[in-house]
């Protein structure tokens, strides 16, 4: 029953957010500030995560593929994995840990200090003022962060494979470009959008539901990160099945 109530609260917040989007009152200055905080501020962790994930995945893949004499196909395998799975998922987890916690803490602090009630007294809906700018900023920032994660992962993979293991550059690039197309990138971008929605809804809900002072804010922040991260991993499984059904491997755009 508690889980059903929680889903209902998320759905209610989603409805309020949709109404706020349709209202056209977007407060672009707040959106710009959140883009700087979410997008620009998250670049370092996303780039480092993507780069070293691409590097270590290349190392492990090459070590096994070499036994079968197909080490030249490492680029294709790593590229598809980064575009369809590793890039968006790891970028989403990093953003959930960094941005999700920040959202829950900021809004939760405003809630326990009665600033949210003050907004209502002044005739400003909290969702319009607090949630919508973060949602729009997340929708703009997440595709770029996912793209950065994929790009730096591929660059690290290229360096490890070509300069570290001596795989011919032409073979690496040929296999990668032959087996990676726009559908793989589209899947990564779609996942980025979905993950951004989940992170925003879960984190802002935890902030708006915070109670009992600083203890409640800390608890809400922890829940925001844990629930967002688990939700991303669960949703990614079903989303991968759906998107691979719509965009099967080998049917490029």
KEVEXFI-446234 format. One record per residue: x, y, z of N, C-alpha, C in turn; residue in three letters. Coordinates in Angstrom, 3 decimals. Layout:
REM residues N
{atom {X,Y,Z},{X,Y,Z},{X,Y,Z},ALA}
...
***
This chain:
REM residues 253
{atom {0.828,-1.205,0.000},{0.000,0.000,0.000},{0.865,1.259,0.000},UNK}
{atom {1.957,1.232,0.771},{2.850,2.394,0.790},{3.451,2.654,-0.591},UNK}
{atom {3.788,1.572,-1.298},{4.351,1.724,-2.641},{3.306,2.299,-3.594},UNK}
{atom {2.062,1.842,-3.469},{0.993,2.371,-4.317},{0.751,3.855,-4.023},UNK}
{atom {0.793,4.221,-2.749},{0.634,5.629,-2.381},{1.766,6.468,-2.957},UNK}
{atom {2.989,5.939,-2.890},{4.148,6.659,-3.422},{4.019,6.877,-4.928},UNK}
{atom {3.597,5.838,-5.652},{3.401,5.981,-7.090},{2.307,7.002,-7.391},UNK}
{atom {1.270,7.011,-6.569},{0.214,7.998,-6.749},{0.704,9.425,-6.531},UNK}
{atom {1.566,9.599,-5.537},{2.133,10.927,-5.292},{3.020,11.376,-6.446},UNK}
{atom {3.807,10.447,-6.999},{4.632,10.782,-8.164},{3.762,11.142,-9.358},UNK}
{atom {2.675,10.389,-9.544},{1.769,10.683,-10.656},{1.117,12.053,-10.481},UNK}
{atom {0.751,12.389,-9.247},{0.166,13.697,-8.983},{1.162,14.821,-9.263},UNK}
{atom {2.419,14.606,-8.843},{3.457,15.592,-9.130},{3.689,15.700,-10.634},UNK}
{atom {3.656,14.565,-11.324},{3.808,14.601,-12.772},{2.688,15.363,-13.449},UNK}
{atom {1.466,15.210,-12.966},{0.340,15.961,-13.526},{0.504,17.455,-13.295},UNK}
{atom {0.881,17.842,-12.063},{1.120,19.253,-11.776},{2.241,19.813,-12.651},UNK}
{atom {3.270,18.998,-12.884},{4.377,19.437,-13.724},{3.926,19.613,-15.163},UNK}
{atom {3.099,18.703,-15.656},{2.576,18.830,-17.016},{1.711,20.079,-17.158},UNK}
{atom {0.890,20.354,-16.145},{0.075,21.577,-16.166},{0.968,22.816,-16.168},UNK}
{atom {2.077,22.767,-15.423},{3.006,23.896,-15.389},{3.666,24.100,-16.743},UNK}
{atom {4.017,22.989,-17.418},{4.617,23.102,-18.750},{3.624,23.734,-19.714},UNK}
{atom {2.377,23.319,-19.651},{1.348,23.838,-20.561},{1.002,25.289,-20.275},UNK}
{atom {1.229,25.726,-19.050},{0.879,27.113,-18.700},{1.747,28.127,-19.414},UNK}
{atom {2.970,27.744,-19.801},{3.864,28.646,-20.521},{4.665,29.576,-19.625},UNK}
{atom {4.471,29.505,-18.299},{5.239,30.329,-17.365},{6.509,29.563,-16.992},UNK}
{atom {7.543,29.758,-17.802},{8.712,28.888,-17.675},{9.867,29.493,-16.882},UNK}
{atom {9.826,30.789,-16.596},{10.878,31.446,-15.809},{12.274,31.084,-16.353},UNK}
{atom {12.556,31.626,-17.509},{13.758,31.227,-18.251},{15.046,31.554,-17.499},UNK}
{atom {15.030,32.588,-16.659},{16.240,32.894,-15.894},{16.557,31.772,-14.911},UNK}
{atom {15.533,31.255,-14.253},{15.749,30.132,-13.344},{16.176,28.885,-14.117},UNK}
{atom {15.599,28.700,-15.306},{15.987,27.561,-16.134},{17.466,27.652,-16.508},UNK}
{atom {17.901,28.856,-16.891},{19.312,29.044,-17.257},{20.230,28.761,-16.071},UNK}
{atom {19.843,29.210,-14.885},{20.654,28.951,-13.693},{20.748,27.454,-13.419},UNK}
{atom {19.646,26.739,-13.623},{19.659,25.296,-13.387},{20.450,24.549,-14.455},UNK}
{atom {20.445,25.059,-15.681},{21.263,24.443,-16.728},{22.739,24.527,-16.358},UNK}
{atom {23.151,25.680,-15.825},{24.541,25.825,-15.392},{24.842,24.849,-14.261},UNK}
{atom {23.915,24.741,-13.311},{24.141,23.867,-12.164},{24.103,22.395,-12.562},UNK}
{atom {23.122,22.006,-13.376},{22.948,20.598,-13.725},{23.895,20.186,-14.843},UNK}
{atom {23.881,20.942,-15.940},{24.658,20.558,-17.111},{26.136,20.834,-16.977},UNK}
{atom {26.484,22.105,-16.799},{27.888,22.479,-16.707},{28.539,21.872,-15.464},UNK}
{atom {27.818,21.882,-14.356},{28.395,21.382,-13.115},{28.608,19.880,-13.085},UNK}
{atom {27.890,19.140,-13.946},{28.003,17.681,-13.941},{28.965,17.161,-14.986},UNK}
{atom {29.555,18.037,-15.776},{30.411,17.583,-16.866},{31.605,16.766,-16.379},UNK}
{atom {32.252,17.230,-15.334},{33.481,16.565,-14.883},{33.224,15.109,-14.500},UNK}
{atom {32.203,14.871,-13.677},{31.950,13.500,-13.225},{31.496,12.617,-14.375},UNK}
{atom {30.714,13.170,-15.300},{30.233,12.386,-16.439},{31.379,12.037,-17.378},UNK}
{atom {32.260,13.003,-17.642},{33.383,12.766,-18.549},{34.339,11.728,-17.969},UNK}
{atom {34.694,11.873,-16.702},{35.611,10.923,-16.075},{34.993,9.526,-16.048},UNK}
{atom {33.718,9.437,-15.688},{33.049,8.139,-15.640},{33.007,7.492,-17.017},UNK}
{atom {32.605,8.259,-18.037},{32.523,7.707,-19.382},{33.868,7.271,-19.916},UNK}
{atom {34.901,8.100,-19.691},{36.224,7.799,-20.225},{36.792,6.517,-19.618},UNK}
{atom {36.760,6.394,-18.308},{37.362,5.224,-17.679},{36.499,3.973,-17.856},UNK}
{atom {35.198,4.153,-18.024},{34.358,2.997,-18.344},{34.703,2.469,-19.729},UNK}
{atom {34.839,3.383,-20.705},{35.245,2.962,-22.041},{36.609,2.301,-22.047},UNK}
{atom {37.537,2.835,-21.252},{38.890,2.282,-21.216},{38.906,0.879,-20.619},UNK}
{atom {38.254,0.697,-19.478},{38.306,-0.614,-18.823},{37.480,-1.642,-19.594},UNK}
{atom {36.385,-1.218,-20.204},{35.588,-2.151,-21.010},{36.380,-2.597,-22.239},UNK}
{atom {37.130,-1.682,-22.822},{37.992,-2.031,-23.949},{39.074,-3.018,-23.529},UNK}
{atom {39.686,-2.773,-22.388},{40.732,-3.666,-21.887},{40.205,-5.087,-21.695},UNK}
{atom {39.060,-5.201,-21.037},{38.509,-6.533,-20.770},{38.035,-7.213,-22.053},UNK}
{atom {37.434,-6.439,-22.957},{36.956,-7.016,-24.220},{38.124,-7.498,-25.077},UNK}
{atom {39.165,-6.677,-25.170},{40.327,-7.057,-25.977},{40.988,-8.322,-25.429},UNK}
{atom {41.090,-8.394,-24.120},{41.752,-9.550,-23.514},{41.058,-10.856,-23.888},UNK}
{atom {39.748,-10.841,-23.999},{39.012,-12.055,-24.359},{38.949,-12.250,-25.869},UNK}
{atom {38.728,-11.164,-26.626},{38.609,-11.284,-28.081},{39.922,-11.734,-28.719},UNK}
{atom {41.037,-11.409,-28.065},{42.337,-11.793,-28.624},{42.475,-13.315,-28.697},UNK}
{atom {41.838,-14.019,-27.764},{41.902,-15.477,-27.777},{41.254,-16.070,-29.031},UNK}
{atom {40.290,-15.333,-29.603},{39.578,-15.812,-30.785},{40.070,-15.146,-32.069},UNK}
{atom {41.062,-14.256,-31.964},{41.608,-13.606,-33.139},{40.709,-12.559,-33.757},UNK}
{atom {39.800,-11.967,-32.972},{38.883,-10.961,-33.517},{39.043,-9.644,-32.756},UNK}
{atom {40.282,-9.341,-32.360},{40.495,-8.132,-31.566},{40.179,-6.859,-32.348},UNK}
{atom {40.130,-6.921,-33.686},{39.823,-5.735,-34.481},{38.362,-5.311,-34.331},UNK}
{atom {37.506,-6.199,-33.805},{36.087,-5.872,-33.647},{35.782,-5.255,-32.285},UNK}
{atom {36.818,-5.033,-31.497},{36.598,-4.440,-30.175},{35.907,-3.088,-30.295},UNK}
{atom {36.304,-2.285,-31.273},{35.717,-0.962,-31.444},{34.219,-1.013,-31.651},UNK}
{atom {33.742,-1.972,-32.440},{32.309,-2.093,-32.693},{31.551,-2.465,-31.430},UNK}
{atom {32.074,-3.431,-30.689},{31.402,-3.880,-29.462},{31.346,-2.770,-28.426},UNK}
{atom {32.474,-2.101,-28.214},{32.523,-1.026,-27.223},{31.622,0.127,-27.642},UNK}
{atom {31.611,0.466,-28.923},{30.794,1.569,-29.403},{29.308,1.309,-29.183},UNK}
{atom {28.850,0.115,-29.553},{27.435,-0.212,-29.367},{27.070,-0.236,-27.888},UNK}
{atom {27.941,-0.813,-27.060},{27.660,-0.886,-25.624},{27.588,0.509,-25.001},UNK}
{atom {28.509,1.387,-25.390},{28.499,2.739,-24.836},{27.279,3.526,-25.292},UNK}
{atom {26.919,3.403,-26.563},{25.789,4.178,-27.083},{24.457,3.693,-26.526},UNK}
{atom {24.283,2.387,-26.446},{22.980,1.838,-26.069},{22.812,1.653,-24.564},UNK}
{atom {23.889,1.383,-23.848},{23.734,1.033,-22.438},{24.642,1.832,-21.502},UNK}
{atom {25.947,1.632,-21.624},{26.859,2.154,-20.613},{26.848,3.673,-20.542},UNK}
{atom {26.836,4.344,-21.687},{26.854,5.808,-21.684},{25.671,6.415,-20.959},UNK}
{atom {24.428,6.143,-21.421},{23.264,6.742,-20.755},{23.059,6.285,-19.319},UNK}
{atom {23.308,5.001,-19.034},{23.061,4.495,-17.675},{24.033,5.109,-16.676},UNK}
{atom {25.318,5.105,-17.004},{26.306,5.651,-16.074},{26.174,7.163,-15.937},UNK}
{atom {25.867,7.852,-17.031},{25.617,9.294,-16.932},{24.406,9.562,-16.043},UNK}
{atom {23.355,8.748,-16.207},{22.170,8.908,-15.367},{22.456,8.664,-13.898},UNK}
{atom {23.253,7.637,-13.601},{23.585,7.354,-12.205},{24.420,8.473,-11.587},UNK}
{atom {25.366,9.014,-12.341},{26.179,10.114,-11.832},{25.331,11.368,-11.593},UNK}
{atom {24.430,11.652,-12.526},{23.561,12.817,-12.367},{22.593,12.597,-11.206},UNK}
{atom {22.102,11.371,-11.043},{21.215,11.081,-9.917},{21.922,11.308,-8.591},UNK}
{atom {23.187,10.899,-8.524},{23.930,11.087,-7.281},{24.261,12.537,-7.004},UNK}
{atom {24.624,13.283,-8.048},{25.038,14.663,-7.834},{23.853,15.634,-7.847},UNK}
{atom {23.074,15.591,-8.915},{21.992,16.562,-9.095},{20.761,16.173,-8.288},UNK}
{atom {20.443,14.864,-8.262},{19.269,14.437,-7.510},{19.369,14.793,-6.039},UNK}
{atom {20.539,14.572,-5.470},{20.743,14.932,-4.064},{20.612,16.436,-3.858},UNK}
{atom {21.155,17.208,-4.799},{21.073,18.666,-4.683},{19.631,19.151,-4.762},UNK}
{atom {18.867,18.601,-5.695},{17.456,18.987,-5.807},{16.694,18.693,-4.527},UNK}
{atom {16.841,17.477,-4.025},{16.115,17.091,-2.816},{16.528,17.950,-1.628},UNK}
{atom {17.827,18.246,-1.506},{18.301,19.045,-0.372},{17.808,20.487,-0.467},UNK}
{atom {17.884,21.086,-1.658},{17.460,22.481,-1.815},{15.967,22.641,-1.538},UNK}
{atom {15.163,21.803,-2.185},{13.711,21.927,-2.013},{13.308,21.491,-0.605},UNK}
{atom {13.965,20.453,-0.075},{13.649,20.015,1.283},{13.950,21.083,2.320},UNK}
{atom {15.053,21.798,2.147},{15.382,22.890,3.071},{14.336,23.988,3.014},UNK}
{atom {13.877,24.317,1.805},{12.822,25.319,1.665},{11.520,24.842,2.295},UNK}
{atom {11.269,23.525,2.201},{10.027,22.989,2.768},{10.032,23.072,4.290},UNK}
{atom {11.113,22.618,4.928},{11.133,22.586,6.394},{11.271,23.987,6.991},UNK}
{atom {11.774,24.958,6.233},{11.866,26.335,6.716},{10.650,27.166,6.293},UNK}
{atom {9.615,26.490,5.784},{8.320,27.089,5.434},{8.399,28.079,4.273},UNK}
{atom {9.471,28.022,3.488},{9.541,28.877,2.303},{8.568,28.421,1.225},UNK}
{atom {8.310,27.119,1.152},{7.331,26.606,0.190},{5.940,27.119,0.538},UNK}
{atom {5.617,27.144,1.828},{4.323,27.701,2.245},{4.241,29.189,1.921},UNK}
{atom {5.360,29.883,2.050},{5.377,31.306,1.712},{5.092,31.530,0.233},UNK}
{atom {5.595,30.630,-0.625},{5.294,30.741,-2.054},{3.793,30.604,-2.308},UNK}
{atom {3.171,29.662,-1.619},{1.724,29.481,-1.791},{0.960,30.714,-1.313},UNK}
{atom {1.409,31.311,-0.217},{0.752,32.519,0.299},{0.832,33.654,-0.716},UNK}
{atom {1.966,33.728,-1.439},{2.142,34.782,-2.441},{1.476,34.448,-3.780},UNK}
{atom {0.768,33.308,-3.825},{0.069,32.933,-5.046},{0.940,32.271,-6.088},UNK}
{atom {2.104,31.757,-5.684},{3.017,31.078,-6.610},{2.971,29.583,-6.314},UNK}
{atom {2.661,28.795,-7.334},{2.612,27.340,-7.141},{4.038,26.813,-7.017},UNK}
{atom {4.323,26.009,-5.977},{5.693,25.501,-5.799},{6.210,24.705,-6.993},UNK}
{atom {5.327,23.966,-7.656},{5.765,23.186,-8.810},{6.206,24.116,-9.935},UNK}
{atom {5.467,25.210,-10.154},{5.845,26.168,-11.205},{7.207,26.796,-10.935},UNK}
{atom {7.470,27.100,-9.672},{8.668,27.865,-9.328},{9.878,26.979,-9.035},UNK}
{atom {9.647,25.829,-8.428},{10.763,24.985,-7.975},{11.029,23.790,-8.880},UNK}
{atom {9.982,23.140,-9.352},{10.151,21.887,-10.091},{10.317,22.143,-11.585},UNK}
{atom {9.482,22.996,-12.166},{9.516,23.192,-13.616},{10.876,23.663,-14.138},UNK}
{atom {11.523,24.674,-13.530},{12.848,25.075,-14.046},{13.862,23.938,-13.996},UNK}
{atom {13.832,23.141,-12.948},{14.751,22.005,-12.855},{14.424,20.945,-13.903},UNK}
{atom {13.146,20.740,-14.152},{12.745,19.760,-15.160},{13.205,20.190,-16.550},UNK}
{atom {12.955,21.439,-16.924},{13.372,21.923,-18.243},{14.886,21.888,-18.394},UNK}
{atom {15.583,22.292,-17.343},{17.049,22.268,-17.394},{17.566,20.835,-17.541},UNK}
{atom {16.930,19.902,-16.873},{17.340,18.504,-16.981},{17.097,17.972,-18.386},UNK}
{atom {15.971,18.328,-18.994},{15.671,17.866,-20.349},{16.668,18.414,-21.366},UNK}
{atom {17.170,19.605,-21.127},{18.159,20.196,-22.030},{19.545,19.614,-21.763},UNK}
{atom {19.875,19.389,-20.512},{21.238,19.000,-20.145},{21.525,17.524,-20.358},UNK}
{atom {20.561,16.651,-20.071},{20.826,15.216,-20.093},{21.317,14.699,-21.442},UNK}
{atom {20.716,15.089,-22.573},{21.255,14.583,-23.853},{22.708,14.970,-24.073},UNK}
{atom {23.092,16.190,-23.685},{24.484,16.612,-23.841},{25.406,15.815,-22.919},UNK}
{atom {24.952,15.559,-21.697},{25.771,14.791,-20.769},{25.941,13.348,-21.246},UNK}
{atom {24.858,12.766,-21.765},{24.955,11.412,-22.314},{25.907,11.392,-23.504},UNK}
{atom {25.786,12.398,-24.378},{26.674,12.476,-25.545},{28.136,12.606,-25.113},UNK}
{atom {28.396,13.400,-24.078},{29.767,13.528,-23.578},{30.280,12.217,-23.010},UNK}
{atom {29.438,11.525,-22.272},{29.840,10.248,-21.708},{30.208,9.264,-22.815},UNK}
{atom {29.386,9.192,-23.863},{29.662,8.298,-24.981},{30.929,8.719,-25.713},UNK}
{atom {31.064,10.013,-25.999},{32.195,10.512,-26.784},{33.521,10.251,-26.086},UNK}
{atom {33.600,10.593,-24.810},{34.863,10.396,-24.095},{35.132,8.908,-23.843},UNK}
{atom {34.076,8.111,-23.709},{34.274,6.683,-23.603},{34.866,6.093,-24.880},UNK}
{atom {34.387,6.564,-26.036},{34.925,6.091,-27.314},{36.361,6.566,-27.523},UNK}
{atom {36.641,7.793,-27.127},{38.014,8.292,-27.271},{38.981,7.496,-26.397},UNK}
{atom {38.572,7.216,-25.171},{39.424,6.418,-24.288},{39.596,5.003,-24.839},UNK}
{atom {38.526,4.450,-25.392},{38.607,3.125,-25.996},{39.580,3.118,-27.167},UNK}
{atom {39.529,4.142,-27.984},{40.438,4.244,-29.133},{41.896,4.296,-28.671},UNK}
{atom {42.170,5.111,-27.664},{43.540,5.247,-27.170},{44.049,3.920,-26.618},UNK}
{atom {43.225,3.239,-25.821},{43.656,1.978,-25.214},{43.876,0.908,-26.284},UNK}
{atom {42.955,0.841,-27.226},{43.013,-0.231,-28.214},{44.112,0.000,-29.251},UNK}
{atom {44.188,1.225,-29.780},{45.129,1.505,-30.867},{46.535,1.729,-30.335},UNK}
{atom {46.665,2.586,-29.319},{47.993,2.916,-28.808},{48.456,1.966,-27.707},UNK}
{atom {47.511,1.388,-26.985},{47.892,0.478,-25.913},{48.150,-0.937,-26.385},UNK}
{atom {47.255,-1.452,-27.262},{47.361,-2.840,-27.711},{47.847,-2.968,-29.149},UNK}
{atom {47.998,-1.868,-29.846},{48.541,-1.916,-31.193},{47.592,-2.397,-32.263},UNK}
{atom {46.281,-2.322,-32.022},{45.311,-2.673,-33.061},{45.382,-1.629,-34.171},UNK}
{atom {45.447,-2.033,-35.431},{45.531,-1.060,-36.525},{44.377,-0.070,-36.495},UNK}
{atom {44.713,1.188,-36.660},{43.720,2.257,-36.613},{42.597,2.037,-37.629},UNK}
{atom {42.957,1.633,-38.854},{41.965,1.455,-39.915},{40.966,0.357,-39.559},UNK}
{atom {41.450,-0.755,-39.002},{40.552,-1.835,-38.614},{39.583,-1.383,-37.522},UNK}
{atom {40.134,-0.733,-36.533},{39.309,-0.280,-35.408},{38.188,0.644,-35.901},UNK}
{atom {38.548,1.665,-36.677},{37.561,2.636,-37.140},{36.570,2.003,-38.113},UNK}
{atom {37.052,1.122,-38.978},{36.169,0.501,-39.967},{35.079,-0.313,-39.284},UNK}
{atom {35.454,-1.165,-38.349},{34.457,-1.984,-37.667},{33.516,-1.126,-36.817},UNK}
{atom {34.051,-0.111,-36.170},{33.213,0.734,-35.326},{32.171,1.468,-36.167},UNK}
{atom {32.583,2.064,-37.274},{31.665,2.835,-38.106},{30.679,1.937,-38.846},UNK}
{atom {31.090,0.715,-39.172},{30.188,-0.202,-39.872},{29.056,-0.694,-38.981},UNK}
{atom {29.325,-0.842,-37.700},{28.347,-1.450,-36.802},{27.680,-0.452,-35.854},UNK}
{atom {28.014,0.821,-35.959},{27.377,1.845,-35.131},{26.691,2.844,-36.044},UNK}
{atom {25.426,3.123,-35.798},{24.691,4.058,-36.640},{23.823,4.960,-35.772},UNK}
{atom {22.975,5.737,-36.429},{22.163,6.722,-35.708},{21.174,6.082,-34.747},UNK}
{atom {20.729,4.860,-35.029},{19.779,4.224,-34.116},{20.393,4.018,-32.741},UNK}
{atom {21.688,3.684,-32.701},{22.359,3.490,-31.411},{22.407,4.797,-30.629},UNK}
{atom {22.701,5.896,-31.317},{22.723,7.199,-30.650},{21.327,7.628,-30.226},UNK}
{atom {20.330,7.350,-31.067},{18.950,7.714,-30.725},{18.509,6.991,-29.457},UNK}
{atom {18.858,5.711,-29.349},{18.510,4.952,-28.140},{19.143,5.582,-26.912},UNK}
{atom {20.411,5.970,-27.025},{21.070,6.622,-25.898},{20.407,7.935,-25.513},UNK}
{atom {20.001,8.744,-26.506},{19.357,10.023,-26.216},{17.975,9.818,-25.580},UNK}
{atom {17.224,8.843,-26.093},{15.905,8.561,-25.516},{16.038,8.150,-24.055},UNK}
{atom {17.002,7.291,-23.780},{17.214,6.886,-22.390},{17.608,8.074,-21.526},UNK}
{atom {18.420,8.978,-22.075},{18.794,10.171,-21.323},{17.586,11.006,-20.939},UNK}
{atom {16.654,11.198,-21.889},{15.432,11.950,-21.595},{14.615,11.276,-20.504},UNK}
{atom {14.413,9.976,-20.633},{13.606,9.238,-19.650},{14.262,9.278,-18.275},UNK}
{atom {15.571,9.070,-18.228},{16.266,9.107,-16.941},{16.169,10.494,-16.308},UNK}
{atom {16.245,11.542,-17.129},{16.120,12.898,-16.610},{14.769,13.138,-15.967},UNK}
{atom {13.705,12.627,-16.603},{12.356,12.764,-16.036},{12.266,12.043,-14.698},UNK}
{atom {12.790,10.824,-14.641},{12.727,10.033,-13.404},{13.489,10.724,-12.285},UNK}
{atom {14.698,11.193,-12.568},{15.511,11.851,-11.544},{14.812,13.092,-11.012},UNK}
{atom {14.243,13.896,-11.915},{13.579,15.131,-11.490},{12.362,14.842,-10.630},UNK}
{atom {11.509,13.929,-11.077},{10.288,13.629,-10.332},{10.604,13.065,-8.954},UNK}
{atom {11.491,12.080,-8.895},{11.805,11.428,-7.612},{12.471,12.412,-6.653},UNK}
{atom {13.444,13.176,-7.144},{14.204,14.070,-6.266},{13.345,15.230,-5.776},UNK}
{atom {12.577,15.829,-6.673},{11.729,16.954,-6.258},{10.616,16.482,-5.329},UNK}
{atom {10.094,15.291,-5.565},{9.076,14.756,-4.662},{9.635,14.569,-3.257},UNK}
{atom {10.851,14.029,-3.159},{11.456,13.850,-1.841},{11.688,15.186,-1.158},UNK}
{atom {12.055,16.197,-1.921},{12.231,17.517,-1.329},{10.929,18.098,-0.827},UNK}
{atom {9.872,18.002,-1.633},{8.573,18.553,-1.243},{7.936,17.771,-0.094},UNK}
{atom {8.345,16.515,0.096},{7.777,15.693,1.166},{8.608,15.719,2.441},UNK}
{atom {9.691,16.508,2.464},{10.583,16.537,3.628},{9.862,17.078,4.857},UNK}
{atom {10.153,16.478,6.012},{9.559,16.896,7.289},{10.612,16.753,8.385},UNK}
{atom {10.296,17.277,9.564},{11.117,17.085,10.771},{12.500,17.714,10.667},UNK}
{atom {12.582,18.881,10.061},{13.814,19.657,10.082},{14.960,19.040,9.309},UNK}
{atom {16.171,19.257,9.830},{17.383,18.816,9.124},{17.426,17.309,8.951},UNK}
{atom {16.897,16.573,9.922},{16.883,15.114,9.807},{16.051,14.679,8.609},UNK}
{atom {14.903,15.307,8.437},{14.044,14.983,7.304},{14.675,15.334,5.976},UNK}
{atom {15.409,16.438,5.930},{16.098,16.830,4.692},{17.170,15.802,4.333},UNK}
{atom {17.961,15.390,5.322},{18.984,14.386,5.064},{18.394,13.061,4.626},UNK}
{atom {17.300,12.655,5.262},{16.648,11.398,4.894},{16.072,11.479,3.487},UNK}
{atom {15.465,12.629,3.161},{14.911,12.807,1.821},{15.987,12.798,0.752},UNK}
{atom {17.142,13.406,1.057},{18.247,13.416,0.104},{18.760,12.004,-0.152},UNK}
{atom {18.914,11.224,0.909},{19.366,9.838,0.754},{18.368,9.029,-0.058},UNK}
{atom {17.095,9.178,0.260},{16.064,8.445,-0.480},{16.048,8.855,-1.955},UNK}
{atom {16.243,10.129,-2.228},{16.232,10.596,-3.611},{17.301,9.896,-4.441},UNK}
{atom {18.510,9.800,-3.884},{19.610,9.161,-4.618},{19.353,7.668,-4.779},UNK}
{atom {18.949,7.002,-3.698},{18.751,5.543,-3.748},{17.601,5.184,-4.678},UNK}
{atom {16.472,5.851,-4.525},{15.301,5.524,-5.344},{15.559,5.863,-6.809},UNK}
{atom {16.187,7.008,-7.070},{16.499,7.381,-8.454},{17.414,6.358,-9.105},UNK}
{atom {18.465,5.970,-8.401},{19.430,5.026,-8.968},{18.791,3.669,-9.242},UNK}
{atom {18.039,3.150,-8.289},{17.376,1.862,-8.496},{16.341,1.953,-9.608},UNK}
{atom {15.622,3.065,-9.656},{14.609,3.236,-10.698},{15.242,3.260,-12.085},UNK}
{atom {16.391,3.923,-12.200},{17.074,3.975,-13.493},{17.470,2.579,-13.956},UNK}
{atom {18.012,1.785,-13.053},{18.455,0.443,-13.435},{17.271,-0.443,-13.816},UNK}
{atom {16.183,-0.331,-13.081},{14.992,-1.149,-13.392},{14.357,-0.690,-14.700},UNK}
{atom {14.167,0.614,-14.836},{13.541,1.150,-16.054},{14.414,0.875,-17.265},UNK}
{atom {15.732,0.917,-17.088},{16.634,0.680,-18.213},{16.436,-0.715,-18.799},UNK}
{atom {16.166,-1.700,-17.947},{15.967,-3.060,-18.448},{14.766,-3.118,-19.389},UNK}
{atom {13.637,-2.612,-18.933},{12.427,-2.666,-19.755},{12.520,-1.719,-20.954},UNK}
{atom {13.176,-0.584,-20.761},{13.350,0.359,-21.860},{14.257,-0.233,-22.944},UNK}
{atom {15.269,-0.984,-22.525},{16.160,-1.630,-23.495},{15.403,-2.654,-24.334},UNK}
{atom {14.538,-3.431,-23.681},{13.738,-4.408,-24.429},{12.845,-3.704,-25.439},UNK}
{atom {12.168,-2.636,-25.003},{11.265,-1.905,-25.897},{12.009,-1.265,-27.053},UNK}
{atom {13.112,-0.570,-26.754},{13.843,0.133,-27.798},{14.547,-0.825,-28.749},UNK}
{atom {15.023,-1.961,-28.237},{15.634,-2.941,-29.135},{14.596,-3.620,-30.012},UNK}
{atom {13.358,-3.651,-29.561},{12.272,-4.155,-30.413},{11.944,-3.144,-31.507},UNK}
{atom {11.976,-1.848,-31.143},{11.687,-0.803,-32.129},{12.859,-0.580,-33.065},UNK}
{atom {14.082,-0.569,-32.475},{15.314,-0.347,-33.254},{16.217,-1.586,-33.108},UNK}
{atom {15.950,-2.662,-33.820},{16.805,-3.856,-33.679},{18.226,-3.572,-34.145},UNK}
{atom {19.174,-4.321,-33.584},{20.560,-4.205,-34.014},{20.688,-4.561,-35.485},UNK}
{atom {21.461,-3.733,-36.198},{21.686,-4.017,-37.605},{20.725,-3.359,-38.554},UNK}
{atom {19.710,-2.632,-38.017},{18.772,-1.921,-38.885},{18.992,-0.434,-38.691},UNK}
{atom {20.032,0.088,-39.238},{20.440,1.483,-39.017},{19.578,2.465,-39.771},UNK}
{atom {19.646,3.726,-39.294},{18.958,4.830,-39.963},{19.994,5.561,-40.806},UNK}
***
